[in-house]
């Protein structure tokens, strides 16, 4: 069964979400936090669009506005992470969860 097309949830249009997004990106220094072979991605604003990504997706029980549940990702890394979460969900392995060391950094200062 193919995943449903992604549509914007109303939560993403709220003032709280916009403030959460800004806080997540500011904490990351406006730079992607993904790690490739232990090296932090160099993609950063304003040259690269960044996504404030929910580490544990809202539909998997992640908190929508808890900054601890956020990471800054460039488009490439956001797509990889989101697709991985969808595969886990489709394979019925339970909630897609981020684990440290799985390619995304909890260290917001690494490599700066």
C-alpha positions, 0 to 999 in steps of 0.5 A: 500500500502506497503512503497517503500524499502529504498535506499540511496539517493546521498545526503548521500554520499556527503562531506556536509552530512558527515560534517553535520553528524559529527556535529550532533553527536558531538553536542549530545556528541556521545549519543542518544538523544531520551527520554524514559519516560523523561529519555535520552537513554544511548546508545552511541558511540563507543559501539552503532552505532548512526545515524544522523537523520533528524528531519524533513525528507528531503522528507518531506521538512527538510533541508539536512544539517542544524544542527538544523534539526539533532538529534543523535539516536541509531538504535532502536530509529532511526527505531521507528522514521523513521517508525512513519514518514512512517506511517504518510506519508502513512496515508496521514496526511501530512508531518511527523514532529518532535515535542518537547515532542514526545520522542526525545530531543531537549536538546543536554546536557540532562542527561549527 
